[in-house]
Amino acid sequence: MDRNGKDIGAFDPEAHWQTAYQTRDATTVSWFQPVPVQSLELIQATGVAETSPIIDVGGGASTLVDHLLAAGYSDLTVLDIAPAALERARSRLGALADRVAWIAADVTRFVPARRYGLWHDRAFFHFLTDPEDRDRYLRVLRAGLAEGGHLILATFGPEGPTRCSGLDVHRYSAAELSQVLGTGFRLERSNLDEHLTPAGGCQQFLYGWWRHLPETTAAG
């Protein structure tokens, strides 16, 4: 233990991702997308208003926020565990970065100060291999997503990689993800996508769009 009571031998996700973004070009990491086509198409399909609050969880240095700003969405939040990743995105956006709320936090310990109309996560959920971490994430999700709001969640698909950035991941089908999310979410659409990495590899992703049901609907 260090003097703050932290287990020195324990895995530190913030340190891991900080190092990843401090030592590597954000355009060369395996998950980089010049244009996040699947995410953008699903966000547009939801019909969410351009003024509705949207949060990109694990957004890091992703270009999604750039494209959402260009499309006219005006209430955007990007949350990531690595401040270095957020700084990459802020630097890339320049003056436009002031139009975005940036939150450096571990989402499993995040306390939302508001409810969002759309919650997007393409980068984080499949790294939660511990059921307790998944449960913490889901509690935060339910607290932070408005009833009737939209969840767009992308993970590695059934034939995706078993490891990423040196870490184990959990692969999902749409049915498995729906089961994990529980009765409070209704699957609207899902599809598998082959992501071409900057190094020329291919990774299978599952993209899904769920509606967060009002409690009375979910109970019924």
C-alpha positions as CSV (number, residue, x, y, z in Angstrom):
1,M,0.0,0.0,0.0
2,D,1.1,3.6,-0.6
3,R,0.5,6.4,1.8
4,N,-2.9,7.0,0.2
5,G,-4.0,3.4,1.0
6,K,-3.7,2.3,-2.6
7,D,-2.5,-1.2,-3.5
8,I,0.8,-0.6,-5.3
9,G,0.5,-3.9,-7.1
10,A,-3.0,-3.4,-8.3
11,F,-3.8,-2.5,-11.9
12,D,-4.3,1.2,-12.3
13,P,-6.5,1.9,-15.4
14,E,-5.9,5.7,-15.3
15,A,-2.1,5.2,-15.4
16,H,-2.5,2.6,-18.2
17,W,-4.5,4.8,-20.5
18,Q,-2.5,7.9,-19.6
19,T,0.7,6.1,-20.7
20,A,-1.1,4.9,-23.9
21,Y,-2.0,8.4,-24.9
22,Q,1.3,10.0,-23.8
23,T,3.5,7.6,-25.7
24,R,1.5,6.9,-28.9
25,D,0.1,8.9,-31.7
26,A,-3.7,8.9,-31.3
27,T,-4.1,8.3,-35.0
28,T,-2.1,5.0,-34.8
29,V,-3.9,3.2,-32.0
30,S,-6.0,0.2,-33.1
31,W,-9.3,1.8,-32.2
32,F,-8.8,5.0,-34.2
33,Q,-11.5,6.0,-36.8
34,P,-11.0,9.1,-39.0
35,V,-14.8,9.1,-39.4
36,P,-16.9,7.1,-36.8
37,V,-19.5,6.2,-39.4
38,Q,-21.5,3.6,-37.4
39,S,-21.8,5.8,-34.4
40,L,-22.9,8.8,-36.4
41,E,-25.5,6.8,-38.3
42,L,-27.0,5.4,-35.1
43,I,-27.0,8.8,-33.4
44,Q,-28.9,10.3,-36.4
45,A,-31.2,7.3,-36.5
46,T,-32.3,8.0,-32.9
47,G,-33.8,11.3,-33.9
48,V,-32.3,12.9,-30.8
49,A,-32.6,16.7,-30.9
50,E,-29.5,18.7,-31.7
51,T,-30.0,20.5,-28.4
52,S,-30.3,17.3,-26.3
53,P,-27.4,16.6,-24.0
54,I,-25.1,13.9,-25.4
55,I,-22.2,12.2,-23.5
56,D,-19.5,10.2,-25.2
57,V,-18.1,7.9,-22.5
58,G,-14.5,6.8,-23.1
59,G,-14.4,9.4,-25.9
60,G,-10.8,10.2,-25.3
61,A,-9.2,11.5,-28.5
62,S,-12.0,10.2,-30.7
63,T,-13.1,12.3,-33.6
64,L,-16.8,11.7,-32.8
65,V,-17.1,15.1,-31.0
66,D,-15.7,16.9,-34.1
67,H,-18.4,15.4,-36.3
68,L,-21.2,16.0,-33.9
69,L,-20.2,19.7,-33.6
70,A,-20.1,19.9,-37.4
71,A,-23.6,18.3,-37.6
72,G,-25.0,21.0,-35.3
73,Y,-25.3,19.2,-31.9
74,S,-24.7,21.8,-29.3
75,D,-24.7,20.1,-25.8
76,L,-21.8,17.7,-25.8
77,T,-19.8,16.1,-23.0
78,V,-16.8,13.9,-23.4
79,L,-15.7,11.7,-20.5
80,D,-12.5,9.7,-20.3
81,I,-10.3,8.2,-17.6
82,A,-7.1,9.7,-19.2
83,P,-6.7,13.4,-19.1
84,A,-4.0,13.1,-21.8
85,A,-6.6,11.7,-24.2
86,L,-8.9,14.6,-23.6
87,E,-6.1,17.1,-24.1
88,R,-5.4,15.5,-27.5
89,A,-9.0,16.2,-28.5
90,R,-9.1,19.7,-27.0
91,S,-5.9,20.6,-28.9
92,R,-7.3,19.2,-32.1
93,L,-10.5,21.2,-31.8
94,G,-8.9,24.5,-31.0
95,A,-11.4,27.2,-30.2
96,L,-14.3,24.7,-30.7
97,A,-13.2,22.9,-27.6
98,D,-14.8,25.6,-25.5
99,R,-18.2,24.3,-26.8
100,V,-17.7,20.9,-25.2
101,A,-17.7,19.8,-21.5
102,W,-14.7,17.7,-20.7
103,I,-14.7,15.3,-17.8
104,A,-11.6,13.3,-16.7
105,A,-13.0,10.5,-14.6
106,D,-13.4,6.7,-14.3
107,V,-17.0,6.3,-15.4
108,T,-17.6,3.4,-12.9
109,R,-17.1,6.0,-10.2
110,F,-18.6,9.0,-12.0
111,V,-21.5,10.8,-10.3
112,P,-23.6,12.4,-13.1
113,A,-24.8,15.9,-12.3
114,R,-27.5,15.7,-14.9
115,R,-29.3,13.2,-17.2
116,Y,-28.3,12.9,-20.8
117,G,-30.6,12.3,-23.7
118,L,-28.0,10.1,-25.4
119,W,-25.2,8.0,-24.0
120,H,-22.5,6.8,-26.4
121,D,-19.8,4.4,-25.6
122,R,-17.6,2.7,-28.2
123,A,-14.4,2.4,-26.2
124,F,-14.9,1.4,-22.6
125,F,-17.6,-1.2,-21.8
126,H,-15.8,-4.3,-23.3
127,F,-12.8,-3.7,-20.9
128,L,-15.1,-4.3,-17.9
129,T,-14.3,-8.0,-17.4
130,D,-15.1,-7.9,-13.7
131,P,-18.9,-8.3,-13.0
132,E,-18.6,-5.8,-10.1
133,D,-17.1,-3.1,-12.5
134,R,-19.9,-3.8,-15.0
135,D,-22.5,-3.4,-12.2
136,R,-21.0,-0.1,-11.2
137,Y,-21.0,1.1,-14.8
138,L,-24.7,0.1,-15.1
139,R,-25.7,2.0,-12.0
140,V,-24.0,5.1,-13.3
141,L,-25.6,4.6,-16.7
142,R,-29.1,4.4,-15.2
143,A,-28.5,7.5,-13.1
144,G,-27.1,9.5,-16.0
145,L,-29.4,8.5,-18.9
146,A,-32.9,10.2,-19.1
147,E,-35.9,7.9,-19.2
148,G,-36.8,7.5,-22.9
149,G,-33.2,8.4,-23.7
150,H,-30.9,6.5,-26.1
151,L,-28.0,4.3,-25.4
152,I,-25.5,3.6,-28.2
153,L,-23.0,0.9,-27.1
154,A,-20.3,-0.7,-29.2
155,T,-18.2,-3.5,-28.0
156,F,-16.0,-6.2,-29.6
157,G,-18.3,-8.7,-31.3
158,P,-18.4,-12.5,-30.9
159,E,-15.5,-12.9,-33.3
160,G,-13.6,-9.8,-32.2
161,P,-10.2,-9.8,-30.5
162,T,-9.9,-11.2,-26.9
163,R,-7.4,-8.5,-25.9
164,C,-6.8,-4.9,-26.7
165,S,-4.1,-2.5,-25.6
166,G,-2.6,-5.3,-23.6
167,L,-5.8,-5.9,-21.6
168,D,-8.4,-8.7,-21.7
169,V,-11.8,-7.7,-23.1
170,H,-15.3,-9.2,-23.0
171,R,-16.9,-10.0,-26.4
172,Y,-20.6,-9.7,-26.9
173,S,-23.5,-10.5,-29.1
174,A,-26.5,-8.2,-29.2
175,A,-28.5,-10.7,-27.1
176,E,-25.8,-10.9,-24.5
177,L,-25.5,-7.2,-24.2
178,S,-29.3,-6.8,-23.8
179,Q,-29.2,-9.4,-21.1
180,V,-26.5,-7.5,-19.2
181,L,-28.3,-4.2,-19.6
182,G,-31.5,-5.7,-18.2
183,T,-35.2,-5.0,-18.5
184,G,-34.8,-1.2,-18.4
185,F,-33.5,-1.2,-22.0
186,R,-35.1,-2.1,-25.2
187,L,-32.9,-3.0,-28.2
188,E,-33.9,-0.9,-31.3
189,R,-31.1,-1.9,-33.7
190,S,-27.8,-3.8,-33.8
191,N,-25.3,-4.7,-36.4
192,L,-21.8,-6.1,-36.7
193,D,-19.0,-4.0,-38.3
194,E,-15.5,-4.9,-39.4
195,H,-13.2,-2.1,-38.2
196,L,-10.0,-1.7,-40.2
197,T,-7.2,-0.7,-37.8
198,P,-4.5,1.9,-38.8
199,A,-2.1,-1.1,-39.0
200,G,-4.3,-2.9,-41.5
201,G,-5.9,-5.4,-39.1
202,C,-9.6,-6.2,-38.9
203,Q,-11.6,-6.2,-35.7
204,Q,-15.3,-7.2,-35.4
205,F,-17.4,-4.7,-33.5
206,L,-21.0,-5.0,-32.3
207,Y,-23.0,-1.8,-32.4
208,G,-26.3,-1.5,-30.7
209,W,-28.9,1.1,-30.0
210,W,-31.2,0.8,-27.0
211,R,-34.0,2.9,-25.5
212,H,-34.0,3.5,-21.8
213,L,-37.5,2.6,-20.8
214,P,-39.6,4.4,-18.2
215,E,-39.8,2.4,-15.0
216,T,-43.5,1.6,-15.5
217,T,-42.9,0.3,-19.0
218,A,-39.8,-1.7,-17.9
219,A,-41.8,-3.3,-15.1
220,G,-44.6,-4.3,-17.4
